[in-house]
Amino acid sequence: MNKQTIVILTTICLLIAAKSHAQYPTFNWAKAMGGSGDDFCRSVAFDASGNV
């Protein structure tokens, strides 16, 4: 492949990746995410079905 073909294919791949939202999370139930401090897990609970 020549350099121009590689540049064109790379550009197309980057454009597709930028427009792809297949794994984009939506947090309609959350008021905010993140913060200035660290998050710590103190315990983990499981129900009878094995869900966390």
N, CA, C and O atoms as a Tripos MOL2 file, in Angstrom:
@<TRIPOS>MOLECULE
protein
  208   207    52     0     0
PROTEIN
NO_CHARGES

@<TRIPOS>ATOM
      1 N           0.8460   -1.1870    0.0000 N.3       1 MET1
      2 CA          0.0000    0.0000    0.0000 C.3       1 MET1
      3 C           0.8850    1.2410    0.0000 C.2       1 MET1
      4 O           1.9540    1.2780    0.6110 O.2       1 MET1
      5 N           0.4060    2.2370   -0.6960 N.am      2 ASN2
      6 CA          1.1700    3.4810   -0.6670 C.3       2 ASN2
      7 C           0.7220    4.3490    0.5040 C.2       2 ASN2
      8 O          -0.2720    4.0570    1.1680 O.2       2 ASN2
      9 N           1.4610    5.4040    0.7400 N.am      3 LYS3
     10 CA          1.2250    6.2540    1.9080 C.3       3 LYS3
     11 C          -0.1380    6.9250    1.8570 C.2       3 LYS3
     12 O          -0.7820    7.0720    2.8960 O.2       3 LYS3
     13 N          -0.5940    7.3340    0.6880 N.am      4 GLN4
     14 CA         -1.8850    8.0110    0.5560 C.3       4 GLN4
     15 C          -3.0310    7.0670    0.9260 C.2       4 GLN4
     16 O          -3.9850    7.4930    1.5770 O.2       4 GLN4
     17 N          -2.9610    5.8260    0.5340 N.am      5 THR5
     18 CA         -3.9920    4.8450    0.8620 C.3       5 THR5
     19 C          -4.0490    4.6050    2.3640 C.2       5 THR5
     20 O          -5.1320    4.4980    2.9390 O.2       5 THR5
     21 N          -2.8980    4.5210    2.9930 N.am      6 ILE6
     22 CA         -2.8460    4.3120    4.4360 C.3       6 ILE6
     23 C          -3.4570    5.5070    5.1660 C.2       6 ILE6
     24 O          -4.2000    5.3260    6.1310 O.2       6 ILE6
     25 N          -3.1540    6.7110    4.7220 N.am      7 VAL7
     26 CA         -3.7080    7.9050    5.3480 C.3       7 VAL7
     27 C          -5.2270    7.9430    5.1900 C.2       7 VAL7
     28 O          -5.9390    8.2770    6.1370 O.2       7 VAL7
     29 N          -5.7170    7.6090    4.0250 N.am      8 ILE8
     30 CA         -7.1670    7.6040    3.7740 C.3       8 ILE8
     31 C          -7.8580    6.5520    4.6360 C.2       8 ILE8
     32 O          -8.8930    6.8370    5.2380 O.2       8 ILE8
     33 N          -7.3080    5.3490    4.7060 N.am      9 LEU9
     34 CA         -7.9130    4.2870    5.5110 C.3       9 LEU9
     35 C          -7.8790    4.6310    7.0000 C.2       9 LEU9
     36 O          -8.8400    4.3570    7.7180 O.2       9 LEU9
     37 N          -6.7980    5.2190    7.4620 N.am     10 THR10
     38 CA         -6.6980    5.6260    8.8590 C.3      10 THR10
     39 C          -7.7250    6.6970    9.1860 C.2      10 THR10
     40 O          -8.3580    6.6510   10.2410 O.2      10 THR10
     41 N          -7.8940    7.6560    8.2940 N.am     11 THR11
     42 CA         -8.8830    8.7180    8.4920 C.3      11 THR11
     43 C         -10.2910    8.1490    8.5480 C.2      11 THR11
     44 O         -11.0830    8.5440    9.4030 O.2      11 THR11
     45 N         -10.6090    7.2330    7.6530 N.am     12 ILE12
     46 CA        -11.9360    6.6050    7.6490 C.3      12 ILE12
     47 C         -12.1700    5.8400    8.9510 C.2      12 ILE12
     48 O         -13.2490    5.9320    9.5360 O.2      12 ILE12
     49 N         -11.1810    5.0940    9.4050 N.am     13 CYS13
     50 CA        -11.3180    4.3410   10.6570 C.3      13 CYS13
     51 C         -11.5310    5.2670   11.8470 C.2      13 CYS13
     52 O         -12.3490    4.9780   12.7200 O.2      13 CYS13
     53 N         -10.8020    6.3740   11.8870 N.am     14 LEU14
     54 CA        -10.9640    7.3230   12.9850 C.3      14 LEU14
     55 C         -12.3360    7.9840   12.9630 C.2      14 LEU14
     56 O         -12.9330    8.2030   14.0170 O.2      14 LEU14
     57 N         -12.8400    8.3020   11.7820 N.am     15 LEU15
     58 CA        -14.1740    8.8970   11.6800 C.3      15 LEU15
     59 C         -15.2620    7.9250   12.1130 C.2      15 LEU15
     60 O         -16.2180    8.3150   12.7820 O.2      15 LEU15
     61 N         -15.1180    6.6700   11.7360 N.am     16 ILE16
     62 CA        -16.0940    5.6540   12.1450 C.3      16 ILE16
     63 C         -16.0460    5.4570   13.6590 C.2      16 ILE16
     64 O         -17.0910    5.3590   14.3040 O.2      16 ILE16
     65 N         -14.8480    5.4000   14.2290 N.am     17 ALA17
     66 CA        -14.7120    5.2130   15.6720 C.3      17 ALA17
     67 C         -15.2770    6.4090   16.4340 C.2      17 ALA17
     68 O         -15.8610    6.2340   17.5040 O.2      17 ALA17
     69 N         -15.1140    7.6060   15.9080 N.am     18 ALA18
     70 CA        -15.6150    8.8030   16.5880 C.3      18 ALA18
     71 C         -17.1360    8.8600   16.5710 C.2      18 ALA18
     72 O         -17.7400    9.4050   17.4950 O.2      18 ALA18
     73 N         -17.7590    8.3150   15.5500 N.am     19 LYS19
     74 CA        -19.2160    8.3490   15.4320 C.3      19 LYS19
     75 C         -19.9020    7.1350   16.0440 C.2      19 LYS19
     76 O         -21.1240    7.1260   16.1940 O.2      19 LYS19
     77 N         -19.1370    6.1220   16.3960 N.am     20 SER20
     78 CA        -19.7120    4.8920   16.9350 C.3      20 SER20
     79 C         -20.0310    5.0670   18.4160 C.2      20 SER20
     80 O         -19.1530    5.4040   19.2110 O.2      20 SER20
     81 N         -21.2820    4.8380   18.7810 N.am     21 HIS21
     82 CA        -21.7090    4.9480   20.1770 C.3      21 HIS21
     83 C         -22.2890    3.6270   20.6600 C.2      21 HIS21
     84 O         -23.2220    3.6120   21.4630 O.2      21 HIS21
     85 N         -21.7440    2.5240   20.1770 N.am     22 ALA22
     86 CA        -22.2850    1.2120   20.5250 C.3      22 ALA22
     87 C         -22.1660    0.9210   22.0100 C.2      22 ALA22
     88 O         -23.0340    0.2550   22.5750 O.2      22 ALA22
     89 N         -21.1280    1.3950   22.6450 N.am     23 GLN23
     90 CA        -20.9250    1.1330   24.0630 C.3      23 GLN23
     91 C         -21.0660    2.3940   24.9030 C.2      23 GLN23
     92 O         -20.6320    2.4210   26.0550 O.2      23 GLN23
     93 N         -21.6570    3.4220   24.3510 N.am     24 TYR24
     94 CA        -21.7690    4.6950   25.0640 C.3      24 TYR24
     95 C         -22.7870    4.5720   26.1890 C.2      24 TYR24
     96 O         -23.9630    4.3320   25.9170 O.2      24 TYR24
     97 N         -22.3720    4.7300   27.4450 N.am     25 PRO25
     98 CA        -23.3110    4.5630   28.5590 C.3      25 PRO25
     99 C         -24.2160    5.7800   28.7420 C.2      25 PRO25
    100 O         -23.7810    6.9190   28.5750 O.2      25 PRO25
    101 N         -25.4540    5.5300   29.0820 N.am     26 THR26
    102 CA        -26.3620    6.6090   29.4410 C.3      26 THR26
    103 C         -26.7940    6.3880   30.8820 C.2      26 THR26
    104 O         -27.2830    5.3150   31.2330 O.2      26 THR26
    105 N         -26.6170    7.3800   31.6940 N.am     27 PHE27
    106 CA        -26.9550    7.2920   33.1020 C.3      27 PHE27
    107 C         -28.1320    8.2150   33.3800 C.2      27 PHE27
    108 O         -27.9750    9.2760   33.9830 O.2      27 PHE27
    109 N         -29.3120    7.7990   32.9330 N.am     28 ASN28
    110 CA        -30.5140    8.6130   33.1260 C.3      28 ASN28
    111 C         -30.9200    8.6630   34.5970 C.2      28 ASN28
    112 O         -31.6110    9.5940   35.0100 O.2      28 ASN28
    113 N         -30.5090    7.6920   35.3820 N.am     29 TRP29
    114 CA        -30.9120    7.6000   36.7800 C.3      29 TRP29
    115 C         -29.9650    8.3380   37.7100 C.2      29 TRP29
    116 O         -30.2990    8.5620   38.8740 O.2      29 TRP29
    117 N         -28.7950    8.7200   37.2250 N.am     30 ALA30
    118 CA        -27.7950    9.3500   38.0910 C.3      30 ALA30
    119 C         -27.8840   10.8690   38.0190 C.2      30 ALA30
    120 O         -28.1070   11.4430   36.9530 O.2      30 ALA30
    121 N         -27.7060   11.5060   39.1640 N.am     31 LYS31
    122 CA        -27.6850   12.9700   39.2030 C.3      31 LYS31
    123 C         -26.2970   13.4950   38.8700 C.2      31 LYS31
    124 O         -26.1690   14.5720   38.2880 O.2      31 LYS31
    125 N         -25.2640   12.7560   39.2270 N.am     32 ALA32
    126 CA        -23.8950   13.1940   38.9550 C.3      32 ALA32
    127 C         -22.9720   11.9820   38.9540 C.2      32 ALA32
    128 O         -23.2980   10.9370   39.5180 O.2      32 ALA32
    129 N         -21.8160   12.1360   38.3130 N.am     33 MET33
    130 CA        -20.7950   11.0890   38.3040 C.3      33 MET33
    131 C         -19.4620   11.7290   38.6310 C.2      33 MET33
    132 O         -19.1870   12.8590   38.2290 O.2      33 MET33
    133 N         -18.6440   11.0060   39.3560 N.am     34 GLY34
    134 CA        -17.3170   11.5020   39.6740 C.3      34 GLY34
    135 C         -17.3440   12.4730   40.8290 C.2      34 GLY34
    136 O         -18.3700   12.6480   41.4860 O.2      34 GLY34
    137 N         -16.2480   13.0840   41.0670 N.am     35 GLY35
    138 CA        -16.1290   14.0420   42.1460 C.3      35 GLY35
    139 C         -14.6720   14.3120   42.4400 C.2      35 GLY35
    140 O         -13.7880   13.8400   41.7250 O.2      35 GLY35
    141 N         -14.4250   15.0570   43.4720 N.am     36 SER36
    142 CA        -13.0430   15.4300   43.7830 C.3      36 SER36
    143 C         -12.3270   14.3970   44.6450 C.2      36 SER36
    144 O         -11.0970   14.4030   44.7080 O.2      36 SER36
    145 N         -13.0590   13.5190   45.3030 N.am     37 GLY37
    146 CA        -12.4380   12.5280   46.1780 C.3      37 GLY37
    147 C         -12.3860   11.1520   45.5520 C.2      37 GLY37
    148 O         -12.8320   10.9530   44.4220 O.2      37 GLY37
    149 N         -11.8420   10.2080   46.2900 N.am     38 ASP38
    150 CA        -11.7620    8.8220   45.8450 C.3      38 ASP38
    151 C         -13.0180    8.0700   46.2510 C.2      38 ASP38
    152 O         -13.7010    8.4550   47.2010 O.2      38 ASP38
    153 N         -13.3210    6.9960   45.5300 N.am     39 ASP39
    154 CA        -14.4330    6.1200   45.8620 C.3      39 ASP39
    155 C         -13.8740    4.8220   46.4270 C.2      39 ASP39
    156 O         -12.8970    4.2830   45.9070 O.2      39 ASP39
    157 N         -14.4890    4.3250   47.4850 N.am     40 PHE40
    158 CA        -14.0500    3.0980   48.1170 C.3      40 PHE40
    159 C         -15.2280    2.1460   48.2870 C.2      40 PHE40
    160 O         -16.3480    2.5740   48.5660 O.2      40 PHE40
    161 N         -14.9690    0.8690   48.1200 N.am     41 CYS41
    162 CA        -15.9720   -0.1590   48.3390 C.3      41 CYS41
    163 C         -15.7290   -0.7420   49.7280 C.2      41 CYS41
    164 O         -14.6260   -1.1920   50.0390 O.2      41 CYS41
    165 N         -16.7620   -0.7300   50.5510 N.am     42 ARG42
    166 CA        -16.6250   -1.2670   51.9070 C.3      42 ARG42
    167 C         -17.2120   -2.6760   52.0020 C.2      42 ARG42
    168 O         -16.7950   -3.4650   52.8510 O.2      42 ARG42
    169 N         -18.1790   -2.9950   51.1330 N.am     43 SER43
    170 CA        -18.7340   -4.3410   51.1300 C.3      43 SER43
    171 C         -19.4230   -4.5890   49.7950 C.2      43 SER43
    172 O         -19.7530   -3.6630   49.0540 O.2      43 SER43
    173 N         -19.6290   -5.8810   49.5130 N.am     44 VAL44
    174 CA        -20.3290   -6.2950   48.3100 C.3      44 VAL44
    175 C         -21.3820   -7.3000   48.7380 C.2      44 VAL44
    176 O         -21.1040   -8.2000   49.5290 O.2      44 VAL44
    177 N         -22.5980   -7.1460   48.2120 N.am     45 ALA45
    178 CA        -23.6870   -8.0570   48.5750 C.3      45 ALA45
    179 C         -24.2200   -8.7500   47.3250 C.2      45 ALA45
    180 O         -24.2270   -8.1740   46.2370 O.2      45 ALA45
    181 N         -24.6600   -9.9840   47.4950 N.am     46 PHE46
    182 CA        -25.2290  -10.7660   46.4170 C.3      46 PHE46
    183 C         -26.6320  -11.2080   46.8220 C.2      46 PHE46
    184 O         -26.8830  -11.5080   47.9890 O.2      46 PHE46
    185 N         -27.5500  -11.2470   45.8450 N.am     47 ASP47
    186 CA        -28.8810  -11.7660   46.1440 C.3      47 ASP47
    187 C         -28.9170  -13.2610   45.8430 C.2      47 ASP47
    188 O         -27.8940  -13.8450   45.4860 O.2      47 ASP47
    189 N         -30.0800  -13.8810   45.9840 N.am     48 ALA48
    190 CA        -30.2070  -15.3320   45.7950 C.3      48 ALA48
    191 C         -29.8840  -15.7630   44.3640 C.2      48 ALA48
    192 O         -29.4870  -16.9060   44.1400 O.2      48 ALA48
    193 N         -30.0490  -14.8570   43.3920 N.am     49 SER49
    194 CA        -29.7630  -15.1810   41.9910 C.3      49 SER49
    195 C         -28.3030  -14.9590   41.6260 C.2      49 SER49
    196 O         -27.8940  -15.2690   40.5070 O.2      49 SER49
    197 N         -27.5170  -14.4340   42.5430 N.am     50 GLY50
    198 CA        -26.1040  -14.1980   42.2720 C.3      50 GLY50
    199 C         -25.8130  -12.8130   41.7170 C.2      50 GLY50
    200 O         -24.6880  -12.5400   41.3000 O.2      50 GLY50
    201 N         -26.8130  -11.9330   41.7050 N.am     51 ASN51
    202 CA        -26.6000  -10.5760   41.2360 C.3      51 ASN51
    203 C         -25.8810   -9.7650   42.2930 C.2      51 ASN51
    204 O         -26.1010   -9.9500   43.4900 O.2      51 ASN51
    205 N         -25.0160   -8.8640   41.8440 N.am     52 VAL52
    206 CA        -24.2660   -8.0190   42.7790 C.3      52 VAL52
    207 C         -25.1500   -6.8760   43.2150 C.2      52 VAL52
    208 O         -24.7250   -6.0340   44.0060 O.2      52 VAL52
@<TRIPOS>BOND
     1     1     2 1
     2     2     3 1
     3     3     4 2
     4     3     5 am
     5     5     6 1
     6     6     7 1
     7     7     8 2
     8     7     9 am
     9     9    10 1
    10    10    11 1
    11    11    12 2
    12    11    13 am
    13    13    14 1
    14    14    15 1
    15    15    16 2
    16    15    17 am
    17    17    18 1
    18    18    19 1
    19    19    20 2
    20    19    21 am
    21    21    22 1
    22    22    23 1
    23    23    24 2
    24    23    25 am
    25    25    26 1
    26    26    27 1
    27    27    28 2
    28    27    29 am
    29    29    30 1
    30    30    31 1
    31    31    32 2
    32    31    33 am
    33    33    34 1
    34    34    35 1
    35    35    36 2
    36    35    37 am
    37    37    38 1
    38    38    39 1
    39    39    40 2
    40    39    41 am
    41    41    42 1
    42    42    43 1
    43    43    44 2
    44    43    45 am
    45    45    46 1
    46    46    47 1
    47    47    48 2
    48    47    49 am
    49    49    50 1
    50    50    51 1
    51    51    52 2
    52    51    53 am
    53    53    54 1
    54    54    55 1
    55    55    56 2
    56    55    57 am
    57    57    58 1
    58    58    59 1
    59    59    60 2
    60    59    61 am
    61    61    62 1
    62    62    63 1
    63    63    64 2
    64    63    65 am
    65    65    66 1
    66    66    67 1
    67    67    68 2
    68    67    69 am
    69    69    70 1
    70    70    71 1
    71    71    72 2
    72    71    73 am
    73    73    74 1
    74    74    75 1
    75    75    76 2
    76    75    77 am
    77    77    78 1
    78    78    79 1
    79    79    80 2
    80    79    81 am
    81    81    82 1
    82    82    83 1
    83    83    84 2
    84    83    85 am
    85    85    86 1
    86    86    87 1
    87    87    88 2
    88    87    89 am
    89    89    90 1
    90    90    91 1
    91    91    92 2
    92    91    93 am
    93    93    94 1
    94    94    95 1
    95    95    96 2
    96    95    97 am
    97    97    98 1
    98    98    99 1
    99    99   100 2
   100    99   101 am
   101   101   102 1
   102   102   103 1
   103   103   104 2
   104   103   105 am
   105   105   106 1
   106   106   107 1
   107   107   108 2
   108   107   109 am
   109   109   110 1
   110   110   111 1
   111   111   112 2
   112   111   113 am
   113   113   114 1
   114   114   115 1
   115   115   116 2
   116   115   117 am
   117   117   118 1
   118   118   119 1
   119   119   120 2
   120   119   121 am
   121   121   122 1
   122   122   123 1
   123   123   124 2
   124   123   125 am
   125   125   126 1
   126   126   127 1
   127   127   128 2
   128   127   129 am
   129   129   130 1
   130   130   131 1
   131   131   132 2
   132   131   133 am
   133   133   134 1
   134   134   135 1
   135   135   136 2
   136   135   137 am
   137   137   138 1
   138   138   139 1
   139   139   140 2
   140   139   141 am
   141   141   142 1
   142   142   143 1
   143   143   144 2
   144   143   145 am
   145   145   146 1
   146   146   147 1
   147   147   148 2
   148   147   149 am
   149   149   150 1
   150   150   151 1
   151   151   152 2
   152   151   153 am
   153   153   154 1
   154   154   155 1
   155   155   156 2
   156   155   157 am
   157   157   158 1
   158   158   159 1
   159   159   160 2
   160   159   161 am
   161   161   162 1
   162   162   163 1
   163   163   164 2
   164   163   165 am
   165   165   166 1
   166   166   167 1
   167   167   168 2
   168   167   169 am
   169   169   170 1
   170   170   171 1
   171   171   172 2
   172   171   173 am
   173   173   174 1
   174   174   175 1
   175   175   176 2
   176   175   177 am
   177   177   178 1
   178   178   179 1
   179   179   180 2
   180   179   181 am
   181   181   182 1
   182   182   183 1
   183   183   184 2
   184   183   185 am
   185   185   186 1
   186   186   187 1
   187   187   188 2
   188   187   189 am
   189   189   190 1
   190   190   191 1
   191   191   192 2
   192   191   193 am
   193   193   194 1
   194   194   195 1
   195   195   196 2
   196   195   197 am
   197   197   198 1
   198   198   199 1
   199   199   200 2
   200   199   201 am
   201   201   202 1
   202   202   203 1
   203   203   204 2
   204   203   205 am
   205   205   206 1
   206   206   207 1
   207   207   208 2
@<TRIPOS>SUBSTRUCTURE
     1 MET1         2 RESIDUE 1 A MET
     2 ASN2         6 RESIDUE 1 A ASN
     3 LYS3        10 RESIDUE 1 A LYS
     4 GLN4        14 RESIDUE 1 A GLN
     5 THR5        18 RESIDUE 1 A THR
     6 ILE6        22 RESIDUE 1 A ILE
     7 VAL7        26 RESIDUE 1 A VAL
     8 ILE8        30 RESIDUE 1 A ILE
     9 LEU9        34 RESIDUE 1 A LEU
    10 THR10       38 RESIDUE 1 A THR
    11 THR11       42 RESIDUE 1 A THR
    12 ILE12       46 RESIDUE 1 A ILE
    13 CYS13       50 RESIDUE 1 A CYS
    14 LEU14       54 RESIDUE 1 A LEU
    15 LEU15       58 RESIDUE 1 A LEU
    16 ILE16       62 RESIDUE 1 A ILE
    17 ALA17       66 RESIDUE 1 A ALA
    18 ALA18       70 RESIDUE 1 A ALA
    19 LYS19       74 RESIDUE 1 A LYS
    20 SER20       78 RESIDUE 1 A SER
    21 HIS21       82 RESIDUE 1 A HIS
    22 ALA22       86 RESIDUE 1 A ALA
    23 GLN23       90 RESIDUE 1 A GLN
    24 TYR24       94 RESIDUE 1 A TYR
    25 PRO25       98 RESIDUE 1 A PRO
    26 THR26      102 RESIDUE 1 A THR
    27 PHE27      106 RESIDUE 1 A PHE
    28 ASN28      110 RESIDUE 1 A ASN
    29 TRP29      114 RESIDUE 1 A TRP
    30 ALA30      118 RESIDUE 1 A ALA
    31 LYS31      122 RESIDUE 1 A LYS
    32 ALA32      126 RESIDUE 1 A ALA
    33 MET33      130 RESIDUE 1 A MET
    34 GLY34      134 RESIDUE 1 A GLY
    35 GLY35      138 RESIDUE 1 A GLY
    36 SER36      142 RESIDUE 1 A SER
    37 GLY37      146 RESIDUE 1 A GLY
    38 ASP38      150 RESIDUE 1 A ASP
    39 ASP39      154 RESIDUE 1 A ASP
    40 PHE40      158 RESIDUE 1 A PHE
    41 CYS41      162 RESIDUE 1 A CYS
    42 ARG42      166 RESIDUE 1 A ARG
    43 SER43      170 RESIDUE 1 A SER
    44 VAL44      174 RESIDUE 1 A VAL
    45 ALA45      178 RESIDUE 1 A ALA
    46 PHE46      182 RESIDUE 1 A PHE
    47 ASP47      186 RESIDUE 1 A ASP
    48 ALA48      190 RESIDUE 1 A ALA
    49 SER49      194 RESIDUE 1 A SER
    50 GLY50      198 RESIDUE 1 A GLY
    51 ASN51      202 RESIDUE 1 A ASN
    52 VAL52      206 RESIDUE 1 A VAL
